[in-house]
Amino acid sequence: MDFTIKQNSELPILELKPYKDKYFNELLDIIQNASVTFSMYDNKNCFIIKDKAGIINTNTKANNINDDIDTCREIIDFTIQYHFTKKDTKNIGKYKGEFKIIFEKYGEQKTIIVPLNYRLDIEVLPSFTKTTTMIQSNVPQPPPIEVDIYDAILTGIGNEYIKVGDNQYLKFT
């Protein structure tokens, strides 16, 4: 699995959705009283992020539909999330990530490390692209505009205006 985020950014949120296999119902029971941590490390196994708090998000579309249909608040779906800070994404590069779900079963503390069957590759991309326009004219031109294109691409902003300078806006369509 690949995840990309731009340098010094907090969005998008890293989100994993578990497969609905034969162990999914047991996993639903486990998350009721579990905590989640997230770690990210480079190819030398040096931790960039070590065991920072993650989130178990049960506010999913499937759960909201189920709430409208059924009056008993049963969790039928969830995601595991980590919200990056600017400090987490200050260095560009390629990293590996993992979540730990920590829970208690039969009086013992247990840990599940996810993802199980594949590697979570995270890439922190450079923070901006400089866009310049060369116009041959005797009229003084404003300085080149630095446009943060990755913001629009990575966060899926569509048909939105993004401020790129004083009184200048760039529209993505």
Residue frames as a rotation matrix with the C-alpha (Angstrom) as fourth column:
MET 1
0.587 0.809 0.000 0.00
0.809 -0.587 0.000 0.00
0.000 0.000 -1.000 0.00
ASP 2
-0.554 -0.767 0.325 1.29
0.771 -0.620 -0.149 3.46
0.316 0.168 0.934 -0.85
PHE 3
0.631 0.661 -0.405 0.45
0.760 -0.631 0.154 6.74
-0.153 -0.405 -0.901 0.84
THR 4
-0.380 -0.746 0.547 1.73
0.789 -0.571 -0.229 10.17
0.483 0.344 0.805 -0.16
ILE 5
0.723 0.471 -0.505 1.69
0.658 -0.693 0.295 13.43
-0.210 -0.546 -0.811 1.74
LYS 6
0.487 -0.572 0.660 3.48
0.304 -0.597 -0.742 16.69
0.819 0.562 -0.117 1.06
GLN 7
-0.459 -0.802 -0.383 6.27
0.721 -0.085 -0.688 18.12
0.519 -0.592 0.617 3.16
ASN 8
-0.999 -0.002 -0.052 5.14
0.038 -0.714 -0.699 20.19
-0.036 -0.700 0.714 6.20
SER 9
-0.402 0.913 -0.069 1.53
-0.567 -0.189 0.802 19.11
0.719 0.361 0.593 5.66
GLU 10
-0.710 0.270 0.650 -1.10
-0.544 0.377 -0.750 17.71
-0.447 -0.886 -0.121 8.00
LEU 11
0.407 0.892 0.198 -3.43
-0.410 0.372 -0.833 16.40
-0.816 0.258 0.517 5.29
PRO 12
0.193 0.950 -0.243 -4.52
-0.566 0.311 0.764 13.97
0.801 -0.010 0.598 4.00
ILE 13
0.182 -0.024 0.983 -5.17
-0.924 0.337 0.180 11.78
-0.335 -0.941 0.039 7.03
LEU 14
-0.729 -0.447 -0.518 -3.64
-0.569 0.817 0.096 8.31
0.380 0.365 -0.850 6.80
GLU 15
0.065 0.861 0.505 -6.51
-0.926 0.241 -0.291 5.84
-0.373 -0.448 0.813 6.97
LEU 16
-0.896 -0.282 -0.342 -6.58
-0.382 0.883 0.273 2.04
0.225 0.375 -0.899 6.85
LYS 17
0.165 0.972 0.169 -9.75
-0.986 0.166 0.006 0.04
-0.022 -0.167 0.986 6.48
PRO 18
-0.561 -0.432 0.706 -9.55
-0.515 0.850 0.111 -3.62
-0.648 -0.301 -0.699 7.56
TYR 19
-0.711 0.295 -0.638 -10.56
-0.455 0.499 0.737 -6.40
0.536 0.815 -0.221 5.23
LYS 20
0.108 0.812 0.574 -13.84
-0.975 0.201 -0.100 -8.08
-0.196 -0.548 0.813 6.09
ASP 21
-0.414 -0.315 -0.854 -12.55
-0.491 0.867 -0.082 -11.62
0.766 0.386 -0.514 6.39
LYS 22
0.205 0.553 -0.807 -13.40
0.323 0.741 0.589 -14.45
0.924 -0.381 -0.027 8.82
TYR 23
-0.353 -0.415 -0.838 -11.69
0.920 0.006 -0.391 -12.61
0.167 -0.910 0.380 11.72
PHE 24
-0.582 0.095 0.808 -13.44
0.145 -0.965 0.218 -9.27
0.800 0.244 0.548 11.16
ASN 25
0.516 0.851 0.098 -16.14
-0.006 -0.110 0.994 -9.82
0.856 -0.514 -0.051 13.84
GLU 26
0.479 -0.447 -0.755 -13.46
0.874 0.326 0.361 -10.66
0.085 -0.833 0.547 16.40
LEU 27
-0.621 -0.727 0.292 -11.63
0.723 -0.675 -0.143 -7.47
0.302 0.122 0.946 15.40
LEU 28
-0.088 0.691 0.718 -14.85
-0.029 -0.722 0.691 -5.48
0.996 0.039 0.084 15.94
ASP 29
0.817 0.356 -0.454 -14.98
0.388 0.243 0.889 -6.85
0.427 -0.902 0.061 19.51
ILE 30
0.041 -0.918 -0.395 -11.31
0.999 0.052 -0.017 -6.03
0.036 -0.394 0.918 20.10
ILE 31
-0.568 -0.371 0.734 -11.54
0.498 -0.866 -0.052 -2.38
0.655 0.336 0.677 19.04
GLN 32
0.515 0.854 0.080 -14.27
0.420 -0.333 0.844 -1.61
0.747 -0.401 -0.530 21.59
ASN 33
0.975 -0.198 -0.098 -11.64
0.021 -0.361 0.932 -1.13
-0.220 -0.911 -0.348 24.33
ALA 34
0.356 -0.885 0.299 -8.43
0.930 0.368 -0.016 -0.84
-0.096 0.283 0.954 22.31
SER 35
0.585 -0.287 -0.759 -5.91
-0.174 -0.958 0.228 1.92
-0.792 -0.001 -0.611 21.79
VAL 36
0.786 -0.286 0.548 -3.93
0.618 0.317 -0.720 2.57
0.032 0.904 0.426 18.62
THR 37
0.322 -0.737 -0.595 -0.41
-0.089 -0.649 0.756 3.86
-0.942 -0.191 -0.275 18.06
PHE 38
0.985 -0.065 0.158 1.37
0.161 0.048 -0.986 4.76
0.057 0.997 0.058 14.82
SER 39
0.258 -0.956 -0.136 5.07
0.057 -0.125 0.990 4.49
-0.964 -0.264 0.023 13.99
MET 40
0.998 -0.060 0.024 7.00
0.018 -0.098 -0.995 5.55
0.062 0.993 -0.096 10.87
TYR 41
0.376 -0.925 0.054 10.65
-0.018 0.051 0.999 4.74
-0.926 -0.377 0.002 10.16
ASP 42
0.407 -0.324 -0.854 13.16
-0.886 -0.368 -0.283 5.14
-0.222 0.872 -0.437 7.34
ASN 43
0.749 -0.089 -0.656 15.06
-0.323 0.816 -0.480 2.44
0.578 0.571 0.583 5.43
LYS 44
-0.407 -0.910 -0.081 17.74
-0.270 0.204 -0.941 2.36
0.873 -0.361 -0.328 8.19
ASN 45
0.099 0.618 -0.780 15.02
0.668 0.540 0.513 1.48
0.738 -0.572 -0.359 10.73
CYS 46
-0.921 -0.304 -0.244 15.45
0.388 -0.664 -0.639 4.85
0.032 -0.683 0.730 12.45
PHE 47
-0.056 0.987 -0.151 12.10
0.988 0.033 -0.152 5.99
-0.145 -0.158 -0.977 13.83
ILE 48
-0.759 0.016 0.651 10.74
0.206 -0.942 0.264 9.30
0.618 0.335 0.712 12.56
ILE 49
-0.004 0.804 0.594 7.51
-0.868 -0.298 0.397 8.75
0.496 -0.515 0.699 14.51
LYS 50
-0.769 -0.267 -0.581 7.42
0.002 0.908 -0.419 6.23
0.640 -0.323 -0.698 17.33
ASP 51
-0.503 0.624 -0.598 4.18
0.821 0.560 -0.107 5.08
0.268 -0.545 -0.794 18.93
LYS 52
-0.948 0.319 -0.006 2.18
-0.308 -0.920 -0.242 8.30
-0.082 -0.227 0.970 18.62
ALA 53
-0.445 0.849 0.284 -1.56
0.035 0.334 -0.942 8.04
-0.895 -0.409 -0.178 19.28
GLY 54
-0.957 0.290 0.001 -3.73
0.016 0.048 0.999 6.95
0.290 0.956 -0.051 16.39
ILE 55
-0.460 0.878 0.134 -7.52
-0.801 -0.345 -0.490 6.90
-0.383 -0.333 0.861 16.14
ILE 56
-0.835 0.434 0.340 -10.11
0.514 0.834 0.198 4.16
-0.197 0.340 -0.919 15.74
ASN 57
-0.773 0.560 -0.300 -12.82
-0.602 -0.795 0.068 5.90
-0.200 0.233 0.952 13.76
THR 58
-0.718 0.604 0.345 -16.26
0.550 0.797 -0.249 4.30
-0.426 0.011 -0.905 14.01
ASN 59
0.072 0.729 -0.681 -18.02
-0.123 -0.671 -0.731 7.26
-0.990 0.136 0.041 12.39
THR 60
-0.910 -0.402 0.105 -18.21
0.006 0.241 0.971 5.57
-0.415 0.884 -0.217 9.00
LYS 61
-0.567 0.708 -0.421 -20.88
-0.795 -0.335 0.507 5.60
0.218 0.622 0.752 6.32
ALA 62
-0.413 0.393 -0.821 -21.87
0.046 0.910 0.413 1.99
0.910 0.133 -0.393 7.03
ASN 63
-0.737 0.118 -0.665 -22.31
0.675 0.171 -0.717 2.71
0.029 -0.978 -0.206 10.75
ASN 64
-0.841 0.434 -0.324 -24.33
-0.336 -0.888 -0.315 5.85
-0.424 -0.156 0.892 10.08
ILE 65
-0.422 0.705 -0.570 -26.67
-0.651 0.201 0.732 3.96
0.631 0.680 0.375 7.72
ASN 66
-0.484 0.187 -0.855 -26.99
0.452 0.890 -0.061 1.19
0.750 -0.416 -0.515 10.32
ASP 67
-0.915 0.130 -0.381 -27.90
0.296 -0.426 -0.855 3.77
-0.274 -0.895 0.352 13.00
ASP 68
-0.643 0.708 -0.291 -30.75
-0.764 -0.618 0.184 5.03
-0.050 0.341 0.939 10.81
ILE 69
-0.181 0.556 -0.811 -32.08
-0.455 0.684 0.570 1.49
0.872 0.472 0.129 10.28
ASP 70
0.140 0.110 -0.984 -31.38
0.601 0.780 0.172 -0.13
0.787 -0.615 0.043 13.66
THR 71
0.719 0.224 0.658 -31.90
-0.277 -0.776 0.567 1.55
0.637 -0.590 -0.496 17.03
CYS 72
0.862 -0.506 -0.029 -29.25
0.239 0.357 0.903 -0.50
-0.446 -0.786 0.429 18.83
ARG 73
0.698 -0.633 -0.333 -25.86
-0.706 -0.687 -0.174 1.17
-0.119 0.357 -0.927 18.30
GLU 74
0.685 -0.459 0.566 -23.93
0.327 0.888 0.324 -1.71
-0.651 -0.037 0.758 16.78
ILE 75
0.118 -0.739 -0.663 -20.54
-0.743 -0.509 0.435 -1.03
-0.659 0.442 -0.609 15.21
ILE 76
0.773 0.186 0.607 -20.29
0.210 0.827 -0.521 -2.84
-0.599 0.530 0.600 11.88
ASP 77
0.580 -0.588 0.564 -17.39
0.639 -0.102 -0.763 -0.94
0.506 0.802 0.316 10.33
PHE 78
0.807 -0.357 -0.470 -14.34
0.135 -0.664 0.735 1.13
-0.575 -0.657 -0.488 11.34
THR 79
0.663 -0.712 0.233 -11.09
0.234 -0.100 -0.967 2.64
0.712 0.695 0.100 10.10
ILE 80
0.448 -0.651 -0.613 -7.72
0.786 -0.040 0.617 3.17
-0.426 -0.758 0.494 11.75
GLN 81
0.773 -0.055 0.632 -6.33
0.376 -0.762 -0.527 6.69
0.511 0.645 -0.569 11.28
TYR 82
-0.011 -0.748 -0.664 -3.28
0.898 -0.299 0.321 8.82
-0.439 -0.593 0.675 11.96
HIS 83
0.924 0.294 0.244 -3.33
0.364 -0.873 -0.326 12.61
0.117 0.390 -0.913 11.62
PHE 84
0.045 -0.994 0.102 0.15
0.936 0.006 -0.353 13.86
0.350 0.111 0.930 10.71
THR 85
0.684 0.007 -0.729 1.65
0.347 -0.882 0.318 17.01
-0.641 -0.471 -0.606 12.22
LYS 86
0.913 -0.392 -0.115 3.90
-0.334 -0.557 -0.760 19.43
0.234 0.732 -0.639 10.34
LYS 87
0.146 -0.889 0.434 6.82
-0.919 0.041 0.393 18.13
-0.367 -0.457 -0.810 12.40
ASP 88
0.283 0.037 0.958 6.08
-0.013 0.999 -0.035 14.56
-0.959 -0.003 0.283 11.24
THR 89
0.687 0.120 0.717 6.34
0.671 0.276 -0.688 15.56
-0.281 0.953 0.109 7.58
LYS 90
0.714 -0.410 -0.567 9.24
-0.311 -0.912 0.268 18.03
-0.627 -0.016 -0.779 7.71
ASN 91
-0.389 -0.920 -0.040 11.70
-0.525 0.186 0.830 15.72
-0.757 0.344 -0.556 5.88
ILE 92
0.461 0.498 -0.735 11.04
-0.888 0.256 -0.383 14.49
-0.002 0.829 0.560 2.34
GLY 93
-0.686 -0.726 -0.045 11.70
-0.727 0.684 0.050 10.84
-0.005 0.067 -0.998 1.65
LYS 94
0.104 0.656 -0.747 10.30
-0.462 0.697 0.548 7.33
0.881 0.288 0.375 1.65
TYR 95
-0.606 -0.200 0.770 9.30
-0.795 0.139 -0.590 5.63
0.011 -0.970 -0.243 4.88
LYS 96
-0.537 0.488 -0.688 7.57
0.235 0.870 0.434 2.52
0.810 0.072 -0.582 6.22
GLY 97
-0.472 0.450 0.758 4.63
-0.809 -0.562 -0.171 2.79
0.349 -0.694 0.630 8.58
GLU 98
-0.566 0.361 -0.741 2.71
0.348 0.920 0.182 0.58
0.747 -0.156 -0.646 10.96
PHE 99
0.062 0.665 0.744 -0.19
-0.768 -0.444 0.462 0.75
0.638 -0.600 0.483 13.38
LYS 100
-0.886 -0.198 -0.419 -0.34
0.114 0.783 -0.612 -1.16
0.449 -0.590 -0.671 16.66
ILE 101
0.185 0.950 0.250 -3.74
-0.485 -0.133 0.864 -2.06
0.854 -0.282 0.437 18.08
ILE 102
-0.860 -0.508 -0.051 -3.27
-0.153 0.351 -0.924 -2.65
0.487 -0.786 -0.380 21.81
PHE 103
0.177 0.974 0.139 -6.06
-0.678 0.018 0.735 -4.46
0.713 -0.224 0.664 23.66
GLU 104
-0.611 -0.298 0.734 -6.70
-0.766 0.456 -0.453 -6.75
-0.199 -0.839 -0.507 26.61
LYS 105
0.271 0.666 -0.695 -7.88
-0.685 0.641 0.347 -10.33
0.677 0.382 0.630 26.22
TYR 106
0.650 0.086 -0.755 -8.23
0.340 0.856 0.389 -12.90
0.680 -0.510 0.527 29.03
GLY 107
0.934 -0.209 -0.289 -6.46
0.204 -0.353 0.913 -10.47
-0.293 -0.912 -0.288 31.40
GLU 108
-0.041 -0.990 0.135 -3.39
0.731 0.063 0.679 -10.12
-0.681 0.126 0.721 29.18
GLN 109
0.383 0.072 -0.921 -2.33
-0.406 -0.883 -0.237 -7.15
-0.830 0.465 -0.309 27.08
LYS 110
0.102 -0.263 0.959 -2.01
0.749 0.656 0.100 -8.09
-0.655 0.708 0.264 23.43
THR 111
-0.089 -0.204 -0.975 -0.85
-0.422 -0.879 0.223 -6.20
-0.902 0.431 -0.008 20.34
ILE 112
0.452 0.190 0.871 -1.79
0.723 0.494 -0.483 -6.57
-0.522 0.849 0.086 16.68
ILE 113
-0.417 -0.618 -0.666 0.50
-0.046 -0.718 0.695 -4.86
-0.908 0.321 0.271 14.17
VAL 114
0.466 0.603 0.647 -1.19
0.697 0.200 -0.689 -3.74
-0.545 0.772 -0.327 10.97
PRO 115
0.496 0.623 -0.605 -1.00
-0.859 0.455 -0.236 -3.92
0.128 0.637 0.761 8.04
LEU 116
0.487 -0.212 0.847 -0.42
-0.372 0.827 0.421 -7.66
-0.790 -0.520 0.324 8.33
ASN 117
0.471 -0.165 0.867 0.18
0.559 0.816 -0.148 -8.98
-0.683 0.554 0.476 4.82
TYR 118
0.445 -0.358 0.821 1.76
0.748 -0.357 -0.560 -6.02
0.493 0.863 0.109 3.08
ARG 119
-0.457 -0.706 -0.541 4.00
0.868 -0.486 -0.100 -3.05
-0.192 -0.516 0.835 3.73
LEU 120
0.747 0.649 -0.145 2.68
0.625 -0.760 -0.177 0.46
-0.225 0.042 -0.974 4.27
ASP 121
-0.367 -0.877 0.312 4.97
0.930 -0.345 0.124 2.69
-0.001 0.335 0.942 2.19
ILE 122
0.697 0.525 -0.489 4.73
0.564 -0.822 -0.078 6.41
-0.443 -0.222 -0.868 2.93
GLU 123
-0.241 -0.768 0.594 6.30
0.945 -0.326 -0.039 9.09
0.223 0.552 0.804 0.74
VAL 124
0.392 0.234 -0.890 6.74
0.479 -0.877 -0.019 12.69
-0.785 -0.419 -0.456 1.85
LEU 125
0.291 -0.177 0.940 6.88
0.939 -0.138 -0.316 14.81
0.186 0.974 0.126 -1.31
PRO 126
-0.811 -0.584 0.017 8.49
0.578 -0.806 -0.126 18.23
0.087 -0.092 0.992 -1.75
SER 127
-0.380 0.705 -0.599 6.25
0.597 -0.309 -0.741 21.00
-0.707 -0.639 -0.303 -0.48
PHE 128
0.490 0.619 -0.614 5.84
-0.072 -0.673 -0.736 23.14
-0.869 0.405 -0.285 -3.57
THR 129
-0.021 -0.418 0.908 6.48
0.960 0.245 0.135 23.59
-0.279 0.875 0.396 -7.26
LYS 130
-0.320 -0.127 -0.939 7.57
0.032 -0.992 0.123 26.92
-0.947 0.009 0.321 -8.63
THR 131
0.223 0.458 0.860 5.61
0.933 0.156 -0.325 28.03
-0.283 0.875 -0.393 -11.65
THR 132
-0.339 -0.373 -0.863 6.95
0.114 -0.927 0.356 30.90
-0.934 0.023 0.357 -13.69
THR 133
0.634 0.527 0.566 5.71
0.681 -0.034 -0.731 32.65
-0.366 0.849 -0.381 -16.79
MET 134
-0.510 -0.830 -0.226 8.10
0.518 -0.506 0.689 34.36
-0.686 0.235 0.689 -19.17
ILE 135
0.641 0.700 0.317 6.50
0.719 -0.401 -0.568 37.31
-0.271 0.592 -0.759 -20.94
GLN 136
-0.535 -0.816 0.218 8.58
0.836 -0.477 0.270 39.59
-0.117 0.327 0.938 -23.14
SER 137
0.525 0.710 0.470 7.33
0.701 -0.673 0.234 43.09
0.482 0.207 -0.851 -22.56
ASN 138
-0.492 -0.664 0.564 8.51
0.233 -0.724 -0.649 46.51
0.839 -0.188 0.511 -21.48
VAL 139
0.354 0.699 0.621 5.74
-0.556 -0.376 0.741 46.58
0.752 -0.608 0.256 -18.88
PRO 140
-0.645 -0.608 0.464 7.04
-0.729 0.306 -0.613 45.53
0.231 -0.733 -0.640 -15.45
GLN 141
0.088 0.624 -0.777 5.76
-0.206 0.774 0.599 42.06
0.975 0.107 0.196 -14.54
PRO 142
0.646 0.152 0.748 4.94
-0.758 0.019 0.652 40.81
0.085 -0.988 0.127 -11.05
PRO 143
-0.467 -0.851 0.241 7.40
-0.871 0.490 0.042 38.32
-0.154 -0.191 -0.970 -9.56
PRO 144
-0.508 0.262 -0.820 6.82
-0.285 0.848 0.448 34.61
0.813 0.461 -0.356 -10.31
ILE 145
0.274 0.716 0.643 4.12
-0.930 0.028 0.366 32.97
0.244 -0.698 0.673 -8.22
GLU 146
-0.896 -0.443 -0.018 4.91
-0.414 0.851 -0.322 29.94
0.158 -0.281 -0.947 -6.10
VAL 147
0.111 0.982 -0.151 1.96
-0.895 0.165 0.415 27.63
0.433 0.089 0.897 -6.55
ASP 148
-0.630 -0.259 0.732 1.43
-0.642 0.704 -0.304 24.77
-0.436 -0.661 -0.610 -4.14
ILE 149
-0.203 0.542 -0.815 0.09
-0.841 0.330 0.429 22.31
0.502 0.773 0.389 -6.70
TYR 150
-0.784 -0.159 -0.600 0.53
0.044 0.950 -0.309 19.26
0.619 -0.269 -0.738 -4.45
ASP 151
-0.829 0.544 0.133 -2.10
-0.282 -0.201 -0.938 20.62
-0.483 -0.815 0.320 -2.05
ALA 152
-0.029 0.881 -0.473 -4.73
-0.956 -0.162 -0.244 20.40
-0.292 0.445 0.847 -4.75
ILE 153
-0.144 -0.070 -0.987 -3.61
-0.645 0.763 0.040 17.05
0.751 0.642 -0.155 -6.11
LEU 154
-0.839 -0.329 -0.433 -3.13
0.045 0.751 -0.659 15.24
0.542 -0.572 -0.616 -2.79
THR 155
-0.834 0.552 0.013 -6.18
-0.079 -0.096 -0.992 16.57
-0.546 -0.829 0.124 -1.00
GLY 156
-0.586 0.620 0.522 -8.47
0.806 0.511 0.298 16.09
-0.082 0.595 -0.799 -4.00
ILE 157
-0.256 0.495 -0.830 -9.58
0.100 -0.841 -0.532 19.71
-0.961 -0.220 0.166 -4.14
GLY 158
-0.606 0.122 0.786 -11.70
0.793 0.164 0.586 20.15
-0.057 0.979 -0.197 -7.23
ASN 159
0.037 0.637 0.770 -13.36
0.634 -0.611 0.474 23.26
0.772 0.471 -0.427 -8.60
GLU 160
0.689 0.099 -0.718 -11.96
0.687 -0.407 0.602 25.25
-0.233 -0.908 -0.348 -5.70
TYR 161
0.689 -0.493 0.531 -10.04
-0.084 -0.782 -0.617 28.47
0.720 0.381 -0.581 -5.63
ILE 162
0.506 -0.635 -0.583 -6.63
0.860 0.325 0.392 28.33
-0.059 -0.701 0.711 -4.01
LYS 163
0.971 -0.182 -0.156 -4.94
-0.169 -0.981 0.091 31.57
-0.169 -0.062 -0.984 -2.96
VAL 164
0.525 -0.826 0.203 -1.50
0.845 0.479 -0.236 31.81
0.098 0.295 0.950 -4.56
GLY 165
-0.672 -0.726 0.147 -0.59
0.692 -0.686 -0.226 35.42
0.265 -0.049 0.963 -3.80
ASP 166
-0.647 0.431 -0.630 -2.03
0.154 -0.735 -0.661 38.79
-0.747 -0.524 0.409 -2.84
ASN 167
0.089 0.839 -0.536 -5.37
-0.563 -0.402 -0.722 39.08
-0.822 0.366 0.436 -4.68
GLN 168
-0.319 -0.187 -0.929 -4.45
-0.906 0.348 0.240 36.18
0.279 0.919 -0.280 -7.00
TYR 169
0.119 0.443 0.889 -6.30
-0.604 0.743 -0.289 32.91
-0.788 -0.502 0.356 -7.11
LEU 170
-0.773 -0.338 -0.537 -5.78
-0.628 0.527 0.573 29.73
0.090 0.780 -0.620 -9.08
LYS 171
0.246 0.914 0.324 -8.82
-0.861 0.359 -0.361 27.65
-0.446 -0.190 0.875 -9.97
PHE 172
-0.889 -0.425 0.170 -8.49
-0.329 0.852 0.407 23.90
-0.318 0.306 -0.897 -10.49
THR 173
0.107 0.957 -0.271 -11.15
-0.951 0.019 -0.309 22.42
-0.290 0.291 0.912 -12.74
